[in-house]
Amino acid sequence: MELVFYTTSQCHLCELAEALLVSTPMQEPIPVDAIDIAQSTELVERYGTRIPVLRRNDTGAELDWPFDRDQLLDFLQP
């Protein structure tokens, strides 16, 4: 599994989500690709009011902020 983390600069909520992601203990490391939505009009239209958003590459499932550690761990279950 890999994750895409949709974010943008100067986004306080994105910083909170990133801190939660980094501090959550995982059984094995999960690669995370951070994407700045400001680089794409399509991404701004899709995620502009939803960021931060985590997306699983294997299932396409998305987790919108706000989420807590338990919700994150549930989202990451196979």
N, CA, C and O atoms as a Tripos MOL2 file, in Angstrom:
@<TRIPOS>MOLECULE
protein
  312   311    78     0     0
PROTEIN
NO_CHARGES

@<TRIPOS>ATOM
      1 N           0.8440   -1.1760    0.0000 N.3       1 MET1
      2 CA          0.0000    0.0000    0.0000 C.3       1 MET1
      3 C           0.8890    1.2390    0.0000 C.2       1 MET1
      4 O           1.9410    1.2780    0.6370 O.2       1 MET1
      5 N           0.4370    2.2360   -0.7260 N.am      2 GLU2
      6 CA          1.0500    3.5600   -0.7140 C.3       2 GLU2
      7 C          -0.0540    4.5790   -0.5050 C.2       2 GLU2
      8 O          -1.2180    4.3280   -0.8170 O.2       2 GLU2
      9 N           0.3250    5.7350    0.0260 N.am      3 LEU3
     10 CA         -0.6370    6.8060    0.2630 C.3       3 LEU3
     11 C          -0.2720    8.0320   -0.5420 C.2       3 LEU3
     12 O           0.9020    8.3150   -0.7780 O.2       3 LEU3
     13 N          -1.2960    8.7570   -0.9600 N.am      4 VAL4
     14 CA         -1.1190   10.0920   -1.5170 C.3       4 VAL4
     15 C          -1.6980   11.0480   -0.4860 C.2       4 VAL4
     16 O          -2.8160   10.8590   -0.0060 O.2       4 VAL4
     17 N          -0.9280   12.0720   -0.1520 N.am      5 PHE5
     18 CA         -1.3480   13.0760    0.8200 C.3       5 PHE5
     19 C          -1.5570   14.3790    0.0610 C.2       5 PHE5
     20 O          -0.5950   15.0400   -0.3280 O.2       5 PHE5
     21 N          -2.8230   14.7450   -0.1480 N.am      6 TYR6
     22 CA         -3.1430   15.9920   -0.8440 C.3       6 TYR6
     23 C          -3.0820   17.1330    0.1650 C.2       6 TYR6
     24 O          -3.7480   17.1030    1.2000 O.2       6 TYR6
     25 N          -2.2760   18.1320   -0.1560 N.am      7 THR7
     26 CA         -1.9670   19.2060    0.7660 C.3       7 THR7
     27 C          -1.6940   20.4760   -0.0230 C.2       7 THR7
     28 O          -1.8270   20.4870   -1.2470 O.2       7 THR7
     29 N          -1.3180   21.5340    0.6580 N.am      8 THR8
     30 CA         -0.8380   22.7480    0.0120 C.3       8 THR8
     31 C          -0.0480   23.5440    1.0370 C.2       8 THR8
     32 O          -0.0960   23.2400    2.2290 O.2       8 THR8
     33 N           0.6720   24.5490    0.5920 N.am      9 SER9
     34 CA          1.4840   25.3420    1.5080 C.3       9 SER9
     35 C           0.5990   26.2370    2.3700 C.2       9 SER9
     36 O          -0.5140   26.5960    1.9850 O.2       9 SER9
     37 N           1.1150   26.5830    3.5320 N.am     10 GLN10
     38 CA          0.4370   27.4690    4.4790 C.3      10 GLN10
     39 C          -0.9550   26.9580    4.8440 C.2      10 GLN10
     40 O          -1.9050   27.7340    4.9500 O.2      10 GLN10
     41 N          -1.0600   25.6650    5.0310 N.am     11 CYS11
     42 CA         -2.3260   25.0200    5.4000 C.3      11 CYS11
     43 C          -2.1530   24.4320    6.7990 C.2      11 CYS11
     44 O          -1.5390   23.3790    6.9680 O.2      11 CYS11
     45 N          -2.6980   25.1210    7.7910 N.am     12 HIS12
     46 CA         -2.5480   24.6910    9.1820 C.3      12 HIS12
     47 C          -3.1330   23.2940    9.3990 C.2      12 HIS12
     48 O          -2.5320   22.4770   10.0970 O.2      12 HIS12
     49 N          -4.2790   23.0150    8.8170 N.am     13 LEU13
     50 CA         -4.8880   21.6960    8.9710 C.3      13 LEU13
     51 C          -4.0250   20.6090    8.3350 C.2      13 LEU13
     52 O          -3.9470   19.4910    8.8440 O.2      13 LEU13
     53 N          -3.3810   20.9430    7.2230 N.am     14 CYS14
     54 CA         -2.4840   19.9920    6.5660 C.3      14 CYS14
     55 C          -1.2970   19.6690    7.4690 C.2      14 CYS14
     56 O          -0.8570   18.5220    7.5410 O.2      14 CYS14
     57 N          -0.7860   20.6850    8.1540 N.am     15 GLU15
     58 CA          0.3210   20.4690    9.0880 C.3      15 GLU15
     59 C          -0.1080   19.5640   10.2360 C.2      15 GLU15
     60 O           0.6570   18.7010   10.6650 O.2      15 GLU15
     61 N          -1.3310   19.7560   10.7380 N.am     16 LEU16
     62 CA         -1.8430   18.8970   11.8100 C.3      16 LEU16
     63 C          -1.9810   17.4550   11.3300 C.2      16 LEU16
     64 O          -1.6000   16.5220   12.0360 O.2      16 LEU16
     65 N          -2.5220   17.2770   10.1360 N.am     17 ALA17
     66 CA         -2.6930   15.9290    9.5840 C.3      17 ALA17
     67 C          -1.3410   15.2560    9.3520 C.2      17 ALA17
     68 O          -1.1820   14.0670    9.6310 O.2      17 ALA17
     69 N          -0.3780   16.0070    8.8460 N.am     18 GLU18
     70 CA          0.9520   15.4480    8.6110 C.3      18 GLU18
     71 C           1.5990   15.0300    9.9290 C.2      18 GLU18
     72 O           2.2100   13.9640   10.0130 O.2      18 GLU18
     73 N           1.4660   15.8680   10.9570 N.am     19 ALA19
     74 CA          2.0280   15.5350   12.2680 C.3      19 ALA19
     75 C           1.3900   14.2640   12.8220 C.2      19 ALA19
     76 O           2.0820   13.4230   13.3980 O.2      19 ALA19
     77 N           0.0860   14.1200   12.6540 N.am     20 LEU20
     78 CA         -0.6040   12.9180   13.1130 C.3      20 LEU20
     79 C          -0.1170   11.6960   12.3380 C.2      20 LEU20
     80 O           0.1250   10.6410   12.9240 O.2      20 LEU20
     81 N           0.0240   11.8390   11.0420 N.am     21 LEU21
     82 CA          0.4820   10.7330   10.2010 C.3      21 LEU21
     83 C           1.8870   10.2880   10.6050 C.2      21 LEU21
     84 O           2.1590    9.0910   10.7080 O.2      21 LEU21
     85 N           2.7700   11.2450   10.8320 N.am     22 VAL22
     86 CA          4.1560   10.9400   11.1860 C.3      22 VAL22
     87 C           4.2530   10.3200   12.5830 C.2      22 VAL22
     88 O           5.1000    9.4600   12.8210 O.2      22 VAL22
     89 N           3.3960   10.7500   13.4960 N.am     23 SER23
     90 CA          3.4860   10.2850   14.8880 C.3      23 SER23
     91 C           2.7060    8.9990   15.1610 C.2      23 SER23
     92 O           2.8150    8.4370   16.2510 O.2      23 SER23
     93 N           1.9330    8.5320   14.2030 N.am     24 THR24
     94 CA          1.1410    7.3160   14.4090 C.3      24 THR24
     95 C           2.0150    6.0870   14.1870 C.2      24 THR24
     96 O           2.5890    5.9170   13.1110 O.2      24 THR24
     97 N           2.1180    5.2250   15.2050 N.am     25 PRO25
     98 CA          2.9560    4.0280   15.0450 C.3      25 PRO25
     99 C           2.3460    3.0560   14.0310 C.2      25 PRO25
    100 O           1.1520    2.7600   14.0750 O.2      25 PRO25
    101 N           3.1810    2.5720   13.1300 N.am     26 MET26
    102 CA          2.7450    1.6390   12.0890 C.3      26 MET26
    103 C           3.5660    0.3610   12.2170 C.2      26 MET26
    104 O           4.7200    0.3940   12.6450 O.2      26 MET26
    105 N           2.9610   -0.7680   11.8420 N.am     27 GLN27
    106 CA          3.6880   -2.0360   11.8940 C.3      27 GLN27
    107 C           4.8450   -2.0420   10.9070 C.2      27 GLN27
    108 O           5.9040   -2.6020   11.1890 O.2      27 GLN27
    109 N           4.6460   -1.4260    9.7630 N.am     28 GLU28
    110 CA          5.7120   -1.2810    8.7680 C.3      28 GLU28
    111 C           5.5370    0.0650    8.0870 C.2      28 GLU28
    112 O           4.4180    0.5730    8.0010 O.2      28 GLU28
    113 N           6.6260    0.6530    7.6000 N.am     29 PRO29
    114 CA          6.5230    1.9720    6.9620 C.3      29 PRO29
    115 C           5.6180    1.9330    5.7280 C.2      29 PRO29
    116 O           5.6220    0.9690    4.9630 O.2      29 PRO29
    117 N           4.8520    2.9930    5.5600 N.am     30 ILE30
    118 CA          3.9770    3.1390    4.3980 C.3      30 ILE30
    119 C           4.4690    4.3380    3.5980 C.2      30 ILE30
    120 O           4.5210    5.4470    4.1280 O.2      30 ILE30
    121 N           4.8310    4.1390    2.3310 N.am     31 PRO31
    122 CA          5.2720    5.2680    1.5150 C.3      31 PRO31
    123 C           4.1410    6.2880    1.3480 C.2      31 PRO31
    124 O           2.9870    5.9290    1.1130 O.2      31 PRO31
    125 N           4.5020    7.5640    1.4750 N.am     32 VAL32
    126 CA          3.5350    8.6510    1.3340 C.3      32 VAL32
    127 C           4.0660    9.6320    0.2990 C.2      32 VAL32
    128 O           5.1900   10.1210    0.4110 O.2      32 VAL32
    129 N           3.2530    9.9110   -0.7000 N.am     33 ASP33
    130 CA          3.5940   10.8790   -1.7430 C.3      33 ASP33
    131 C           2.7680   12.1350   -1.4980 C.2      33 ASP33
    132 O           1.5550   12.1330   -1.7070 O.2      33 ASP33
    133 N           3.4200   13.2100   -1.0540 N.am     34 ALA34
    134 CA          2.7180   14.4720   -0.7940 C.3      34 ALA34
    135 C           2.5460   15.2280   -2.1080 C.2      34 ALA34
    136 O           3.5130   15.4570   -2.8340 O.2      34 ALA34
    137 N           1.3130   15.6110   -2.4040 N.am     35 ILE35
    138 CA          0.9840   16.3320   -3.6310 C.3      35 ILE35
    139 C           0.4180   17.6980   -3.2540 C.2      35 ILE35
    140 O          -0.5670   17.7920   -2.5220 O.2      35 ILE35
    141 N           1.0510   18.7540   -3.7600 N.am     36 ASP36
    142 CA          0.5490   20.1170   -3.5410 C.3      36 ASP36
    143 C          -0.5310   20.3870   -4.5830 C.2      36 ASP36
    144 O          -0.2440   20.4680   -5.7770 O.2      36 ASP36
    145 N          -1.7680   20.5250   -4.1260 N.am     37 ILE37
    146 CA         -2.8840   20.6890   -5.0630 C.3      37 ILE37
    147 C          -2.8020   21.9920   -5.8440 C.2      37 ILE37
    148 O          -3.4300   22.1210   -6.8940 O.2      37 ILE37
    149 N          -2.0320   22.9670   -5.3440 N.am     38 ALA38
    150 CA         -1.9200   24.2570   -6.0240 C.3      38 ALA38
    151 C          -1.2670   24.1280   -7.3980 C.2      38 ALA38
    152 O          -1.3530   25.0490   -8.2100 O.2      38 ALA38
    153 N          -0.6220   23.0060   -7.6670 N.am     39 GLN39
    154 CA          0.0540   22.7980   -8.9440 C.3      39 GLN39
    155 C          -0.8910   22.3610  -10.0570 C.2      39 GLN39
    156 O          -0.4710   22.2260  -11.2060 O.2      39 GLN39
    157 N          -2.1740   22.1360   -9.7280 N.am     40 SER40
    158 CA         -3.1190   21.6250  -10.7190 C.3      40 SER40
    159 C          -4.5090   22.1960  -10.4770 C.2      40 SER40
    160 O          -5.0620   22.0610   -9.3860 O.2      40 SER40
    161 N          -5.0690   22.8310  -11.4950 N.am     41 THR41
    162 CA         -6.4300   23.3570  -11.3920 C.3      41 THR41
    163 C          -7.4160   22.2410  -11.0860 C.2      41 THR41
    164 O          -8.3410   22.4230  -10.2960 O.2      41 THR41
    165 N          -7.2210   21.0940  -11.7070 N.am     42 GLU42
    166 CA         -8.1060   19.9480  -11.4740 C.3      42 GLU42
    167 C          -8.0690   19.5120  -10.0070 C.2      42 GLU42
    168 O          -9.1080   19.2260   -9.4120 O.2      42 GLU42
    169 N          -6.8640   19.4640   -9.4300 N.am     43 LEU43
    170 CA         -6.7530   19.0670   -8.0250 C.3      43 LEU43
    171 C          -7.3510   20.1100   -7.0910 C.2      43 LEU43
    172 O          -7.9560   19.7590   -6.0780 O.2      43 LEU43
    173 N          -7.1880   21.3900   -7.4220 N.am     44 VAL44
    174 CA         -7.7990   22.4490   -6.6090 C.3      44 VAL44
    175 C          -9.3150   22.3030   -6.6340 C.2      44 VAL44
    176 O          -9.9690   22.4180   -5.5970 O.2      44 VAL44
    177 N          -9.8720   22.0500   -7.8120 N.am     45 GLU45
    178 CA        -11.3260   21.8800   -7.9190 C.3      45 GLU45
    179 C         -11.8060   20.6610   -7.1340 C.2      45 GLU45
    180 O         -12.8670   20.6950   -6.5100 O.2      45 GLU45
    181 N         -11.0280   19.6000   -7.1690 N.am     46 ARG46
    182 CA        -11.4500   18.3580   -6.5150 C.3      46 ARG46
    183 C         -11.2250   18.3790   -5.0010 C.2      46 ARG46
    184 O         -12.0630   17.8930   -4.2410 O.2      46 ARG46
    185 N         -10.0870   18.9460   -4.5610 N.am     47 TYR47
    186 CA         -9.7070   18.8430   -3.1530 C.3      47 TYR47
    187 C          -9.6250   20.1780   -2.4140 C.2      47 TYR47
    188 O          -9.3610   20.1920   -1.2110 O.2      47 TYR47
    189 N          -9.8420   21.2860   -3.0960 N.am     48 GLY48
    190 CA         -9.6320   22.6030   -2.5000 C.3      48 GLY48
    191 C         -10.3450   22.8470   -1.1900 C.2      48 GLY48
    192 O          -9.7900   23.4920   -0.3010 O.2      48 GLY48
    193 N         -11.5630   22.3490   -1.0470 N.am     49 THR49
    194 CA        -12.3120   22.5570    0.1980 C.3      49 THR49
    195 C         -12.2290   21.3490    1.1210 C.2      49 THR49
    196 O         -12.8400   21.3410    2.1900 O.2      49 THR49
    197 N         -11.4720   20.3210    0.7130 N.am     50 ARG50
    198 CA        -11.4170   19.0770    1.4910 C.3      50 ARG50
    199 C         -10.0650   18.8190    2.1350 C.2      50 ARG50
    200 O          -9.9800   18.0080    3.0580 O.2      50 ARG50
    201 N          -9.0060   19.4770    1.6820 N.am     51 ILE51
    202 CA         -7.6700   19.1470    2.1780 C.3      51 ILE51
    203 C          -7.5600   19.4410    3.6610 C.2      51 ILE51
    204 O          -8.2170   20.3410    4.1840 O.2      51 ILE51
    205 N          -6.7240   18.6730    4.3260 N.am     52 PRO52
    206 CA         -5.8970   17.5820    3.8280 C.3      52 PRO52
    207 C          -6.7050   16.3050    3.5880 C.2      52 PRO52
    208 O          -7.6740   16.0090    4.2880 O.2      52 PRO52
    209 N          -6.2660   15.5700    2.5770 N.am     53 VAL53
    210 CA         -6.9220   14.3070    2.2200 C.3      53 VAL53
    211 C          -5.8420   13.2460    2.0110 C.2      53 VAL53
    212 O          -4.8340   13.4910    1.3490 O.2      53 VAL53
    213 N          -6.0710   12.0720    2.5840 N.am     54 LEU54
    214 CA         -5.2250   10.9110    2.3220 C.3      54 LEU54
    215 C          -5.9600    9.9970    1.3550 C.2      54 LEU54
    216 O          -7.1650    9.7840    1.4810 O.2      54 LEU54
    217 N          -5.2260    9.4580    0.3900 N.am     55 ARG55
    218 CA         -5.8110    8.5340   -0.5950 C.3      55 ARG55
    219 C          -4.9510    7.2810   -0.6590 C.2      55 ARG55
    220 O          -3.7300    7.3570   -0.7920 O.2      55 ARG55
    221 N          -5.6020    6.1320   -0.5610 N.am     56 ARG56
    222 CA         -4.9030    4.8550   -0.7070 C.3      56 ARG56
    223 C          -4.7830    4.5200   -2.1880 C.2      56 ARG56
    224 O          -5.7760    4.5480   -2.9160 O.2      56 ARG56
    225 N          -3.5670    4.2030   -2.6360 N.am     57 ASN57
    226 CA         -3.3750    3.8420   -4.0440 C.3      57 ASN57
    227 C          -3.9560    2.4730   -4.3710 C.2      57 ASN57
    228 O          -4.3470    2.2270   -5.5120 O.2      57 ASN57
    229 N          -4.0180    1.5810   -3.3890 N.am     58 ASP58
    230 CA         -4.4910    0.2260   -3.6810 C.3      58 ASP58
    231 C          -6.0090    0.1380   -3.8230 C.2      58 ASP58
    232 O          -6.5050   -0.6540   -4.6240 O.2      58 ASP58
    233 N          -6.7560    0.9390   -3.0580 N.am     59 THR59
    234 CA         -8.2210    0.8510   -3.0930 C.3      59 THR59
    235 C          -8.8910    2.1090   -3.6370 C.2      59 THR59
    236 O         -10.0570    2.0730   -4.0300 O.2      59 THR59
    237 N          -8.1550    3.2200   -3.6590 N.am     60 GLY60
    238 CA         -8.7460    4.4890   -4.0690 C.3      60 GLY60
    239 C          -9.5390    5.1640   -2.9650 C.2      60 GLY60
    240 O         -10.0860    6.2480   -3.1690 O.2      60 GLY60
    241 N          -9.6100    4.5320   -1.7870 N.am     61 ALA61
    242 CA        -10.3500    5.1130   -0.6610 C.3      61 ALA61
    243 C          -9.6800    6.4090   -0.2100 C.2      61 ALA61
    244 O          -8.4560    6.5370   -0.2490 O.2      61 ALA61
    245 N         -10.4980    7.3610    0.2140 N.am     62 GLU62
    246 CA         -9.9860    8.6510    0.6670 C.3      62 GLU62
    247 C         -10.4610    8.9340    2.0830 C.2      62 GLU62
    248 O         -11.5740    8.5780    2.4690 O.2      62 GLU62
    249 N          -9.5920    9.5840    2.8460 N.am     63 LEU63
    250 CA         -9.8940    9.9920    4.2140 C.3      63 LEU63
    251 C          -9.7060   11.4990    4.2950 C.2      63 LEU63
    252 O          -8.5900   12.0080    4.1890 O.2      63 LEU63
    253 N         -10.8180   12.2040    4.4860 N.am     64 ASP64
    254 CA        -10.7910   13.6680    4.5760 C.3      64 ASP64
    255 C         -10.5820   14.1050    6.0220 C.2      64 ASP64
    256 O         -11.0170   13.4280    6.9540 O.2      64 ASP64
    257 N          -9.9190   15.2320    6.1950 N.am     65 TRP65
    258 CA         -9.7920   15.8450    7.5000 C.3      65 TRP65
    259 C         -11.1460   16.3810    7.9170 C.2      65 TRP65
    260 O         -11.8640   16.8800    7.0510 O.2      65 TRP65
    261 N         -11.5450   16.3170    9.1640 N.am     66 PRO66
    262 CA        -10.7410   15.9180   10.3190 C.3      66 PRO66
    263 C         -10.7840   14.4070   10.5520 C.2      66 PRO66
    264 O         -11.8070   13.7540   10.3440 O.2      66 PRO66
    265 N          -9.6410   13.8720   10.9920 N.am     67 PHE67
    266 CA         -9.5800   12.4780   11.4190 C.3      67 PHE67
    267 C          -8.6180   12.3820   12.5920 C.2      67 PHE67
    268 O          -7.7030   13.1920   12.7430 O.2      67 PHE67
    269 N          -8.8510   11.3710   13.4150 N.am     68 ASP68
    270 CA         -7.9830   11.1600   14.5680 C.3      68 ASP68
    271 C          -7.1480    9.8990   14.3430 C.2      68 ASP68
    272 O          -7.2490    9.2550   13.2990 O.2      68 ASP68
    273 N          -6.3270    9.5580   15.3300 N.am     69 ARG69
    274 CA         -5.4210    8.4180   15.1850 C.3      69 ARG69
    275 C          -6.1940    7.1190   14.9470 C.2      69 ARG69
    276 O          -5.7980    6.3160   14.1020 O.2      69 ARG69
    277 N          -7.2880    6.9020   15.6770 N.am     70 ASP70
    278 CA         -8.0640    5.6680   15.4910 C.3      70 ASP70
    279 C          -8.6580    5.5860   14.0890 C.2      70 ASP70
    280 O          -8.6350    4.5220   13.4710 O.2      70 ASP70
    281 N          -9.1880    6.6940   13.5830 N.am     71 GLN71
    282 CA         -9.7400    6.7070   12.2230 C.3      71 GLN71
    283 C          -8.6430    6.4610   11.1950 C.2      71 GLN71
    284 O          -8.8610    5.7680   10.2010 O.2      71 GLN71
    285 N          -7.4650    7.0300   11.4330 N.am     72 LEU72
    286 CA         -6.3380    6.8200   10.5290 C.3      72 LEU72
    287 C          -5.9360    5.3470   10.5170 C.2      72 LEU72
    288 O          -5.7380    4.7660    9.4500 O.2      72 LEU72
    289 N          -5.8140    4.7480   11.6880 N.am     73 LEU73
    290 CA         -5.4320    3.3370   11.7580 C.3      73 LEU73
    291 C          -6.4780    2.4440   11.0980 C.2      73 LEU73
    292 O          -6.1220    1.4830   10.4160 O.2      73 LEU73
    293 N          -7.7570    2.7430   11.2870 N.am     74 ASP74
    294 CA         -8.8160    1.9820   10.6090 C.3      74 ASP74
    295 C          -8.6980    2.1180    9.0950 C.2      74 ASP74
    296 O          -8.8640    1.1410    8.3650 O.2      74 ASP74
    297 N          -8.4130    3.3240    8.6280 N.am     75 PHE75
    298 CA         -8.2680    3.5980    7.1960 C.3      75 PHE75
    299 C          -7.1140    2.7930    6.5940 C.2      75 PHE75
    300 O          -7.1760    2.3840    5.4350 O.2      75 PHE75
    301 N          -6.0760    2.5710    7.3770 N.am     76 LEU76
    302 CA         -4.8790    1.8970    6.8810 C.3      76 LEU76
    303 C          -4.9570    0.3740    6.9600 C.2      76 LEU76
    304 O          -4.0470   -0.3120    6.4940 O.2      76 LEU76
    305 N          -6.0190   -0.1580    7.5360 N.am     77 GLN77
    306 CA         -6.1580   -1.6160    7.6270 C.3      77 GLN77
    307 C          -6.3580   -2.2130    6.2380 C.2      77 GLN77
    308 O          -7.0200   -1.6220    5.3840 O.2      77 GLN77
    309 N          -5.7670   -3.4140    6.0200 N.am     78 PRO78
    310 CA         -5.9240   -4.0620    4.7080 C.3      78 PRO78
    311 C          -7.3560   -4.4500    4.3930 C.2      78 PRO78
    312 O          -7.6270   -5.0010    3.3260 O.2      78 PRO78
@<TRIPOS>BOND
     1     1     2 1
     2     2     3 1
     3     3     4 2
     4     3     5 am
     5     5     6 1
     6     6     7 1
     7     7     8 2
     8     7     9 am
     9     9    10 1
    10    10    11 1
    11    11    12 2
    12    11    13 am
    13    13    14 1
    14    14    15 1
    15    15    16 2
    16    15    17 am
    17    17    18 1
    18    18    19 1
    19    19    20 2
    20    19    21 am
    21    21    22 1
    22    22    23 1
    23    23    24 2
    24    23    25 am
    25    25    26 1
    26    26    27 1
    27    27    28 2
    28    27    29 am
    29    29    30 1
    30    30    31 1
    31    31    32 2
    32    31    33 am
    33    33    34 1
    34    34    35 1
    35    35    36 2
    36    35    37 am
    37    37    38 1
    38    38    39 1
    39    39    40 2
    40    39    41 am
    41    41    42 1
    42    42    43 1
    43    43    44 2
    44    43    45 am
    45    45    46 1
    46    46    47 1
    47    47    48 2
    48    47    49 am
    49    49    50 1
    50    50    51 1
    51    51    52 2
    52    51    53 am
    53    53    54 1
    54    54    55 1
    55    55    56 2
    56    55    57 am
    57    57    58 1
    58    58    59 1
    59    59    60 2
    60    59    61 am
    61    61    62 1
    62    62    63 1
    63    63    64 2
    64    63    65 am
    65    65    66 1
    66    66    67 1
    67    67    68 2
    68    67    69 am
    69    69    70 1
    70    70    71 1
    71    71    72 2
    72    71    73 am
    73    73    74 1
    74    74    75 1
    75    75    76 2
    76    75    77 am
    77    77    78 1
    78    78    79 1
    79    79    80 2
    80    79    81 am
    81    81    82 1
    82    82    83 1
    83    83    84 2
    84    83    85 am
    85    85    86 1
    86    86    87 1
    87    87    88 2
    88    87    89 am
    89    89    90 1
    90    90    91 1
    91    91    92 2
    92    91    93 am
    93    93    94 1
    94    94    95 1
    95    95    96 2
    96    95    97 am
    97    97    98 1
    98    98    99 1
    99    99   100 2
   100    99   101 am
   101   101   102 1
   102   102   103 1
   103   103   104 2
   104   103   105 am
   105   105   106 1
   106   106   107 1
   107   107   108 2
   108   107   109 am
   109   109   110 1
   110   110   111 1
   111   111   112 2
   112   111   113 am
   113   113   114 1
   114   114   115 1
   115   115   116 2
   116   115   117 am
   117   117   118 1
   118   118   119 1
   119   119   120 2
   120   119   121 am
   121   121   122 1
   122   122   123 1
   123   123   124 2
   124   123   125 am
   125   125   126 1
   126   126   127 1
   127   127   128 2
   128   127   129 am
   129   129   130 1
   130   130   131 1
   131   131   132 2
   132   131   133 am
   133   133   134 1
   134   134   135 1
   135   135   136 2
   136   135   137 am
   137   137   138 1
   138   138   139 1
   139   139   140 2
   140   139   141 am
   141   141   142 1
   142   142   143 1
   143   143   144 2
   144   143   145 am
   145   145   146 1
   146   146   147 1
   147   147   148 2
   148   147   149 am
   149   149   150 1
   150   150   151 1
   151   151   152 2
   152   151   153 am
   153   153   154 1
   154   154   155 1
   155   155   156 2
   156   155   157 am
   157   157   158 1
   158   158   159 1
   159   159   160 2
   160   159   161 am
   161   161   162 1
   162   162   163 1
   163   163   164 2
   164   163   165 am
   165   165   166 1
   166   166   167 1
   167   167   168 2
   168   167   169 am
   169   169   170 1
   170   170   171 1
   171   171   172 2
   172   171   173 am
   173   173   174 1
   174   174   175 1
   175   175   176 2
   176   175   177 am
   177   177   178 1
   178   178   179 1
   179   179   180 2
   180   179   181 am
   181   181   182 1
   182   182   183 1
   183   183   184 2
   184   183   185 am
   185   185   186 1
   186   186   187 1
   187   187   188 2
   188   187   189 am
   189   189   190 1
   190   190   191 1
   191   191   192 2
   192   191   193 am
   193   193   194 1
   194   194   195 1
   195   195   196 2
   196   195   197 am
   197   197   198 1
   198   198   199 1
   199   199   200 2
   200   199   201 am
   201   201   202 1
   202   202   203 1
   203   203   204 2
   204   203   205 am
   205   205   206 1
   206   206   207 1
   207   207   208 2
   208   207   209 am
   209   209   210 1
   210   210   211 1
   211   211   212 2
   212   211   213 am
   213   213   214 1
   214   214   215 1
   215   215   216 2
   216   215   217 am
   217   217   218 1
   218   218   219 1
   219   219   220 2
   220   219   221 am
   221   221   222 1
   222   222   223 1
   223   223   224 2
   224   223   225 am
   225   225   226 1
   226   226   227 1
   227   227   228 2
   228   227   229 am
   229   229   230 1
   230   230   231 1
   231   231   232 2
   232   231   233 am
   233   233   234 1
   234   234   235 1
   235   235   236 2
   236   235   237 am
   237   237   238 1
   238   238   239 1
   239   239   240 2
   240   239   241 am
   241   241   242 1
   242   242   243 1
   243   243   244 2
   244   243   245 am
   245   245   246 1
   246   246   247 1
   247   247   248 2
   248   247   249 am
   249   249   250 1
   250   250   251 1
   251   251   252 2
   252   251   253 am
   253   253   254 1
   254   254   255 1
   255   255   256 2
   256   255   257 am
   257   257   258 1
   258   258   259 1
   259   259   260 2
   260   259   261 am
   261   261   262 1
   262   262   263 1
   263   263   264 2
   264   263   265 am
   265   265   266 1
   266   266   267 1
   267   267   268 2
   268   267   269 am
   269   269   270 1
   270   270   271 1
   271   271   272 2
   272   271   273 am
   273   273   274 1
   274   274   275 1
   275   275   276 2
   276   275   277 am
   277   277   278 1
   278   278   279 1
   279   279   280 2
   280   279   281 am
   281   281   282 1
   282   282   283 1
   283   283   284 2
   284   283   285 am
   285   285   286 1
   286   286   287 1
   287   287   288 2
   288   287   289 am
   289   289   290 1
   290   290   291 1
   291   291   292 2
   292   291   293 am
   293   293   294 1
   294   294   295 1
   295   295   296 2
   296   295   297 am
   297   297   298 1
   298   298   299 1
   299   299   300 2
   300   299   301 am
   301   301   302 1
   302   302   303 1
   303   303   304 2
   304   303   305 am
   305   305   306 1
   306   306   307 1
   307   307   308 2
   308   307   309 am
   309   309   310 1
   310   310   311 1
   311   311   312 2
@<TRIPOS>SUBSTRUCTURE
     1 MET1         2 RESIDUE 1 A MET
     2 GLU2         6 RESIDUE 1 A GLU
     3 LEU3        10 RESIDUE 1 A LEU
     4 VAL4        14 RESIDUE 1 A VAL
     5 PHE5        18 RESIDUE 1 A PHE
     6 TYR6        22 RESIDUE 1 A TYR
     7 THR7        26 RESIDUE 1 A THR
     8 THR8        30 RESIDUE 1 A THR
     9 SER9        34 RESIDUE 1 A SER
    10 GLN10       38 RESIDUE 1 A GLN
    11 CYS11       42 RESIDUE 1 A CYS
    12 HIS12       46 RESIDUE 1 A HIS
    13 LEU13       50 RESIDUE 1 A LEU
    14 CYS14       54 RESIDUE 1 A CYS
    15 GLU15       58 RESIDUE 1 A GLU
    16 LEU16       62 RESIDUE 1 A LEU
    17 ALA17       66 RESIDUE 1 A ALA
    18 GLU18       70 RESIDUE 1 A GLU
    19 ALA19       74 RESIDUE 1 A ALA
    20 LEU20       78 RESIDUE 1 A LEU
    21 LEU21       82 RESIDUE 1 A LEU
    22 VAL22       86 RESIDUE 1 A VAL
    23 SER23       90 RESIDUE 1 A SER
    24 THR24       94 RESIDUE 1 A THR
    25 PRO25       98 RESIDUE 1 A PRO
    26 MET26      102 RESIDUE 1 A MET
    27 GLN27      106 RESIDUE 1 A GLN
    28 GLU28      110 RESIDUE 1 A GLU
    29 PRO29      114 RESIDUE 1 A PRO
    30 ILE30      118 RESIDUE 1 A ILE
    31 PRO31      122 RESIDUE 1 A PRO
    32 VAL32      126 RESIDUE 1 A VAL
    33 ASP33      130 RESIDUE 1 A ASP
    34 ALA34      134 RESIDUE 1 A ALA
    35 ILE35      138 RESIDUE 1 A ILE
    36 ASP36      142 RESIDUE 1 A ASP
    37 ILE37      146 RESIDUE 1 A ILE
    38 ALA38      150 RESIDUE 1 A ALA
    39 GLN39      154 RESIDUE 1 A GLN
    40 SER40      158 RESIDUE 1 A SER
    41 THR41      162 RESIDUE 1 A THR
    42 GLU42      166 RESIDUE 1 A GLU
    43 LEU43      170 RESIDUE 1 A LEU
    44 VAL44      174 RESIDUE 1 A VAL
    45 GLU45      178 RESIDUE 1 A GLU
    46 ARG46      182 RESIDUE 1 A ARG
    47 TYR47      186 RESIDUE 1 A TYR
    48 GLY48      190 RESIDUE 1 A GLY
    49 THR49      194 RESIDUE 1 A THR
    50 ARG50      198 RESIDUE 1 A ARG
    51 ILE51      202 RESIDUE 1 A ILE
    52 PRO52      206 RESIDUE 1 A PRO
    53 VAL53      210 RESIDUE 1 A VAL
    54 LEU54      214 RESIDUE 1 A LEU
    55 ARG55      218 RESIDUE 1 A ARG
    56 ARG56      222 RESIDUE 1 A ARG
    57 ASN57      226 RESIDUE 1 A ASN
    58 ASP58      230 RESIDUE 1 A ASP
    59 THR59      234 RESIDUE 1 A THR
    60 GLY60      238 RESIDUE 1 A GLY
    61 ALA61      242 RESIDUE 1 A ALA
    62 GLU62      246 RESIDUE 1 A GLU
    63 LEU63      250 RESIDUE 1 A LEU
    64 ASP64      254 RESIDUE 1 A ASP
    65 TRP65      258 RESIDUE 1 A TRP
    66 PRO66      262 RESIDUE 1 A PRO
    67 PHE67      266 RESIDUE 1 A PHE
    68 ASP68      270 RESIDUE 1 A ASP
    69 ARG69      274 RESIDUE 1 A ARG
    70 ASP70      278 RESIDUE 1 A ASP
    71 GLN71      282 RESIDUE 1 A GLN
    72 LEU72      286 RESIDUE 1 A LEU
    73 LEU73      290 RESIDUE 1 A LEU
    74 ASP74      294 RESIDUE 1 A ASP
    75 PHE75      298 RESIDUE 1 A PHE
    76 LEU76      302 RESIDUE 1 A LEU
    77 GLN77      306 RESIDUE 1 A GLN
    78 PRO78      310 RESIDUE 1 A PRO
